[in-house]
Amino acid sequence: MGLQAYLPILMLMGFVLLNAAIIIGLSQWAMQRRPSVVKSEAYESGIPVVGDARERFSVKFYLVAMLFIVFDIETVFLIPWGTAFRRLSCSGTLVDGVCNGATSFFGLGEMLVFMAILAVGLTYVWRKGALQWD
C-alpha cells in the first residue's frame, strides 16, 4: 500500500491547515483596532456578570447533562448500525448491496432491543421527575 494511500488525507489536512491560516491572517489584517472600556469587559450572552463563577449548581443540572450525554451517544451508535443494516439483516451474501439470501430480523431486532432499553430508562427517569426543572 505505502505512502500513496495516505496522500489524499495528507493533501486534505494540508488544505485545511492552509485555509485556516489564511482566514486567521486575513481577519487579523482586515480588523480595525479600536480598544475601549466596553470592549474590554467580560461578555457572555449579553448579560452582565453577576456573582462568582464558582457558585454551586443544582444537582438537576448535572442529571439533565448526563441524560443528554446518554441520548447523544445513542445517536452515535445509530450511525454505524445504519451503515451495516443490510449486512446485518441478510442471511445470505450481499452482491452490489442486494441480499441474495433471505432477509432476517437480526439487524432490526438488535436495534429495537437497544431502543427499548433506552425507552425504559427514559420512562424511569421521567416518572422519577428528573426532567422537571423546579
C-alpha positions as CSV (number, residue, x, y, z in Angstrom):
1,M,0.0,0.0,0.0
2,G,2.6,2.5,1.0
3,L,2.5,6.3,1.4
4,Q,0.5,6.8,-1.7
5,A,-2.7,5.5,0.0
6,Y,-2.4,8.3,2.6
7,L,-1.7,11.1,0.0
8,P,-5.3,12.3,-0.3
9,I,-5.7,12.5,3.5
10,L,-2.4,14.4,3.8
11,M,-3.5,16.8,1.0
12,L,-6.8,17.4,2.7
13,M,-5.1,18.1,6.0
14,G,-2.7,20.5,4.3
15,F,-5.5,22.3,2.6
16,V,-7.4,22.6,5.9
17,L,-4.4,24.0,7.7
18,L,-3.5,26.4,4.9
19,N,-7.2,27.6,4.7
20,A,-7.3,28.1,8.5
21,A,-4.0,30.1,8.4
22,I,-5.2,32.3,5.5
23,I,-8.6,33.0,7.2
24,I,-6.9,33.9,10.5
25,G,-4.3,36.0,8.8
26,L,-7.0,37.9,6.8
27,S,-9.1,38.6,9.8
28,Q,-6.0,39.9,11.7
29,W,-5.1,42.1,8.7
30,A,-8.6,43.4,8.0
31,M,-9.8,44.1,11.5
32,Q,-9.9,47.7,12.9
33,R,-8.2,48.1,16.2
34,R,-10.3,50.5,18.4
35,P,-10.0,49.4,22.0
36,S,-12.5,50.8,24.5
37,V,-13.6,50.1,28.1
38,V,-16.8,48.5,26.9
39,K,-15.0,46.1,24.5
40,S,-12.6,45.1,27.3
41,E,-15.4,43.9,29.7
42,A,-16.3,40.3,30.0
43,Y,-19.2,39.4,27.8
44,E,-21.4,36.3,27.7
45,S,-24.9,36.1,26.3
46,G,-25.4,39.8,26.6
47,I,-25.9,39.6,30.4
48,P,-23.7,41.5,32.8
49,V,-21.6,39.3,35.1
50,V,-23.4,38.7,38.4
51,G,-21.8,36.7,41.3
52,D,-18.9,34.4,41.4
53,A,-18.0,31.9,38.6
54,R,-17.6,29.2,41.2
55,E,-21.1,29.1,42.5
56,R,-22.8,25.8,43.1
57,F,-25.2,24.3,40.5
58,S,-28.3,22.3,41.3
59,V,-28.0,18.5,41.0
60,K,-30.8,18.6,38.4
61,F,-28.4,20.4,36.1
62,Y,-25.9,17.6,36.2
63,L,-28.7,15.0,35.9
64,V,-30.0,16.6,32.8
65,A,-26.5,16.9,31.4
66,M,-25.9,13.2,32.0
67,L,-29.2,12.3,30.3
68,F,-28.3,14.4,27.3
69,I,-25.0,12.6,27.0
70,V,-26.7,9.2,27.2
71,F,-29.1,10.0,24.4
72,D,-26.5,11.8,22.4
73,I,-24.3,8.6,22.5
74,E,-27.4,6.7,21.3
75,T,-27.3,8.6,18.1
76,V,-23.6,7.9,17.7
77,F,-24.5,4.2,17.9
78,L,-27.3,4.6,15.3
79,I,-24.9,5.8,12.6
80,P,-22.7,2.6,12.3
81,W,-25.8,0.4,12.7
82,G,-27.4,2.2,9.8
83,T,-24.4,1.7,7.6
84,A,-24.3,-2.0,8.4
85,F,-28.0,-2.7,8.4
86,R,-28.1,-4.5,5.1
87,R,-25.2,-6.8,6.1
88,L,-26.8,-7.5,9.5
89,S,-30.2,-8.3,8.0
90,C,-29.0,-10.6,5.2
91,S,-28.6,-14.3,6.0
92,G,-27.1,-14.9,2.6
93,T,-24.4,-12.9,0.7
94,L,-24.5,-9.3,-0.4
95,V,-23.8,-8.7,-4.0
96,D,-23.7,-5.0,-5.0
97,G,-25.8,-4.1,-1.9
98,V,-28.5,-6.6,-2.8
99,C,-29.2,-9.6,-0.5
100,N,-29.0,-12.9,-2.4
101,G,-30.3,-15.0,0.6
102,A,-33.2,-14.5,2.9
103,T,-33.5,-11.4,5.0
104,S,-33.5,-11.8,8.7
105,F,-34.8,-9.9,11.7
106,F,-31.4,-9.7,13.4
107,G,-30.3,-6.2,12.2
108,L,-33.6,-4.6,13.1
109,G,-34.1,-6.7,16.2
110,E,-30.9,-5.7,17.9
111,M,-31.6,-2.0,17.4
112,L,-35.2,-2.5,18.7
113,V,-33.7,-4.1,21.8
114,F,-31.3,-1.2,22.2
115,M,-34.0,1.4,21.7
116,A,-36.3,-0.5,24.1
117,I,-33.7,-0.4,26.8
118,L,-33.3,3.4,26.3
119,A,-37.0,3.9,26.3
120,V,-37.3,2.0,29.6
121,G,-34.6,4.2,31.0
122,L,-36.2,7.4,29.8
123,T,-39.6,6.3,31.2
124,Y,-38.0,5.6,34.6
125,V,-36.2,9.0,34.7
126,W,-39.4,10.7,33.6
127,R,-41.5,9.0,36.3
128,K,-38.9,9.9,39.0
129,G,-39.3,13.6,37.9
130,A,-35.7,14.1,36.9
131,L,-36.8,16.1,33.8
132,Q,-38.8,18.6,35.9
133,W,-36.8,21.8,36.4
134,D,-38.1,23.2,39.7
